[in-house]
Amino acid sequence: MNTLRVGIVSANWGAFAHLPAWRSLPGVEVVGICTSRQETAAAAAKKFGIERAFCDAEAMAADPDIDILDCGTRPSIRFAMVLAALRHKKHVYNSIPFAADVDHARSLHRAWKSSGLTAIVDAFSEWIPAHRAAKQMLQDGYIGQPFGGTCKFNISLFNKPHPQFPYNWFSQKGMGVSAVRNLGSHALHMLVYTFGEIDELAADDSQLLKEWHFPDGSIIHPETNDFANALIRFKSGMVLQLQVSWSATVPEGWRLEAFGSKGRFVAAAPSFPTALDTTLHAGTLESGTLERVELPEPFMRTAGIGIDAGTQIAPAYPMALAMNSMVEAIRGHGVARPDFEQAWYVERIQEAVRRAAADRRWVKVAEVH
């Protein structure tokens, strides 16, 4: 088995979560790390024991000794990186939001489709054990015919902002971010994975916090929306309410619930959903109560992968499973997911949200192409 060599763009989240996930996979080696300056790249390479340092993502993409480019920076910057990676015949692990807007997303999707390469996005929620178990219950008919549900992803990032928080740039227009684009990307990937294709939706996309007040008295006036609601009708007929916000007061975190003709399930986490803290509760029409579901052992650990659901770097295990699906697909086994096809579909849904909010009408996802 030939070793697949990975180059990571980002010494922050990429080094913290992506690096241990890649290193847990057999036959995979992280050989490069890239930041915006050579001195910071060299420092990161030394700190994390990585062979090569880059300050130019294009040069990393062109390097013949790298097989996979892991792009983990702002959507507005990543566009050129991903295109360069595909142009240089590199497989791609891309962060989300998939792109800065629907036009960039369309271009990335087309470039990938014509490349013959393997590419996925960092929407790893479908690999979380509780979510995999919920999907299995749905497929097994536990809740019967799905009728309805709710999905909430509410966290607090800027209600009490800190000047050193690395994502204060979320305030800037043109970066390709908002609550519905960031948190909504994770939620919509999970909804599509769980319940299938969406027919139409109505939505509101707005801003709660007009000012971010910092401890030193400085103020930022954000140019991005931080609160979105959508009423989603799936092609199955199921209707679900989605709410996302990164400015929620005393937030409840992540909650996905669905009910049908026979029962209900609820997957929940106190903040961002991870393998470590996402729980699953379920109940039937006969029982009348929700009870904790013991997650199947095969969902908690995977043979050959060096970490499991108990790893203290909470996002790393489901991320590793997504990466492993990519690696296996590159080697000709199985299907990589969530791939750029699903990422493009989620982008179309987000564009439908934008149009629905702007026009105050129901929008069919099929309108976006």
N, C-alpha and C positions, 0 to 999 in steps of 0.2 A: 504494500500500500504506500503510494507516494505521499510524502508530507505536503500538506497545503499550507502555504505561508501567507500570513495576514499582516496588513499594515493598518494601523488605527489612526484616524484623524481625531484628535482630542486627548488631552492629558488630564481632563477633569472627569466627567462622567465616563468617558471611554476607558480611562485607566482604572477608575474605581469599580465599575460594574462589568464592562465589556471584557476587559483583560482577563479577570478570573474565569469568566464564562468560556472564552476561547481556550484558555489554558486547561480547562477541564476535559476537553475533547481529545480523543485519541487521534494521532496522525495530523495534528494541527499545531503550528508554531507561530507565535507572534514575533515577527522579525523587524518591524518598523513602527515608529510613532511619529506623528506630525503635529506641530503647533505653528503658530504664526511667526515665530522667531526662532532662529537657530539655537540661541542660548537656552531658551526654555525647552526646546525639543531635546537638546543634549542633556539637560538636567533631568528631564522626564525619562529619557532612555537609561540614564545611569541609575536613577531611583528605582525603576521597575525592572531592571535587568533585561532591557531590550537592545538588540544588536545595533540597530541603525536609527538615526535621528534625521527627520526631514522638516524643513520649514516651507515646503512647496508641495501642495497636494498633487499638482500636475506631475511633478517629478516622481512622487511616490507611485502614481498611477502608471507612469511609463516604465518603472523599474521592472525588468524581466524576472527578478527574483521574488516578486510578490504575485500571489494568485488571487487574493481576496482583498478588496478595499472596504474598510469599515468607516463610513462617513458619519461623523458625529458632531456636526456644528450647525450653525444657523441655517434655516431653510433657504434664505436668500443667497447664501454662500455655497451651499451644498450642490445646487443645480449644476454649476460648471464642473464640480468635482465628480459627480456621478456620470455626467456625459463623458468626461475625460477617462474615467475608469472603464466604461463600456467601449469607448473608442480604442483603448489599449488592451481590450480583451480580458478585463478583470471582472470577476464575479463581485457582486456588491451587496453589502449589508448596510442599509440606509436607515437613518433615524426618521422619526416622524415629528411633525407633519411631513408627509411624503415630499412636498414641494411648497414653494411660497404662494402659489396660486394655481388655478385650474389650467392655465395655459402652459406653465412650466411642467405641471404634472402630466399633461397630455404629451409633451415633448419627451419627457423621461420614459413614459410608457411606450411610445413609439420606438425610441432608441433601444430600449430593452427588447421589445418584440423582434426587432430585426437583428439583434446581436447573437441570439442563440445561447446566451449566458444565463447563469442562475443569479437571481437577485431577490432579496426579501427586505422587509422593513421591520423596525424595532417595536412592533406592536405585539409583544409577547404574551399578552393576557390570556390568549386561548390556551397557552401551555401551563398555566397555573393549575395545580391539582384540583382545587375546588371547582374551577370552571370546566375542566375536562370531565369531572364527575357529573356536573350539572348537565352538560351536553349529552353525556351517556344516558342519564335519566330521561332526558327529553326524547332521545332516540328510542329508548325502551318503552316509551308510552306512559311514564310515571304520572305526568300531569294530564294525560289524555290529549284532546284537541286543544292547542294553545289558544287562549282567548285574549289575554292582555297582560300588561306588565308595566314596570317602571324601571328606569335606570338613572341613578344619580351619581355624579362624580363631582363632589364639592370639596374644595380644599381652600386653605387660606395662605396665600403667598405674599400679598401686598397690603393687607389690613394693618399690619405693624411692620413696615418694610425696614430692612437693614441695608446700610450702604455697601456692605461687602457681599451681599447675596449675588451669586454669579448670573442670575437671570433677570436683573433689573432692566436689561435691554428689551424685555417683553413689552415695555411701555412704548416702544418705537414703531411707528407706522412703516409699512414696507418691508418688514422683516419676515412676513408670512406667518405671524403668530396671532392667536387670540384664544380665549377659553374654548371656543368650539373647534378651533383648528388643532390645538394641543391636546387638551383633555378629551375633546370630542373625537379626535382621531383614535385614541385608545378605546373609548366607549363604542364607537361605530364599528371598528374592527371586531370587537367582541360581539356586538349585536348581529352583525352579518354572519360571523362564524357560527353563532348559536342558533339564530332563527331564520337565516337565509336572506334572499333578496328583498329589497324595499320597493314598494310600488310608488308611494307618494308621501308627502309630508307638508305640514304647515309649521312655521317657526317664528321666533322672535330672537334677535341677536342684539344685545345692548350693552351698556356700560353702567356698572354700579358705582365704582369709586372714581370720582372726577379728579381727585388729588391723592397722591401718595405722600404722606407726611413722615419724614425721617427724624430720628432722635436729635440730630444737630439743628433741626428747624428748617432744613431745606425741603423743598416741595417739588415733586414731579407731576406734570399733568399728562397722564397716559393718553396715547392716541389709538389704543386698541380696545376692543370689547372684552369684557370679563365675565359675561353672564349670558347664557343662551338656553332656550327652551324649544323643544320640538315635539310635535305630535306625529308619530310615525306609523304608517300603515304598511305592513309587510304584504308580499304577494300571497302569503298563506291566508290573509284576512286578519291576522293578529294585529292589535293596535297597542302601541307602547308609548309612554311618556318619557322623554329624555330631558334631563337638566344637567348642565355643567357650569361650574364657576370656579375661578381661582381667587375670588374675593369673597368667599362665604364666611360669615361670622359664626364662630364656634362650629366648624364644619363637621359633617358626619362621615366624610370620606367617600368610599365606594359602596354602592348598593345596586345589585341587579336582582330583580325578582320577576317571576312569571307565574301565571296561574292558568289552568285550563279546566277541562270538564271533569278531571279526576283528582287534581292536586295542585300543589304550589311548591316552588323552591325559592330560596333567598341566598344569594352569595354576597358576602359583605366583608369589607376591610376598613380599619379606622382611618386610613389615608390612601395612598397609592396602593392598588392591589398587588400583592406579591405572594409567592409560595408560602412564606413564613406566617402570614397573618390573615389570609383570606379564608373565611369559614363558609360552610354550606349547611343550611337548614332546609328541611323539607317536611311536608305533611300531605296526607291524602284526605279526600272527602269523608272517608270512613273514620279516620283517626281524629280529625277535627283540630289537631294541634301540630305545630312545627317542632321538629326535634333535630338535634345535631346529627349530621351525617358523617359517619366514619369514612374517611377517604381511602379508596383502595390502594393497597401497597404498590402496585405497578405504576400508579400515578405519582408516588412520592420519591421514587428513585429509579434510575435507568441504568441497566448494565453497560459498563464501559465508560460512563461519564463520571468524572472524579468528584462531583459535588452532588448533593441531593436537596430535597425540599427544606431541610433543616439548616442549610448554610446561612451564616449570619449576614452575608452580603445578600440581602433579601431578593433583589431582582435577578441575581445571577443564575439561579437554577432554571426558571422558565426561559430566560434568555438563552441559556446553553442548549435547551431542547430545540428552540427555534433555529439556532446556529447549527445544531447537529442535523436537523432536517435539510438545511442548506448543503452541508458537507456531504451528506448521503446522496442528495440529488446530483451534486457535481460528479460524484463517483458512479452515477447511474442507477442509484437505488432510491425508490420512494419519491415523494413530492415535497418540495421546499415550500414552507408557509410560515407566515403570510407573505405571499409573493407580490410582485409589482402589479399583477392583474388585480388582486384584491385591493391593493393600495390605490390604484386608479379608480376602482369602483367606489371606494370610500371617499376619494377626492370628488367624484361626481355627486355623491350624497351631500358633501359639504357645500358644493356649489349650489345644489338645490336648496339647502338651508339659507344660503346668502340671498338667493332669488326670492324665496318665500318670505323672508324677513323684509326685504326691500319692497316687494310688490304687494305684500299683505294678501297672499293667496296660497292655495294648495299647489304644490309643484311636483310633477312626476319626475322621478330620477331619469327616466328615458329621454326627457327633454335635454339633458346634458350629455353631449357626446363629442 
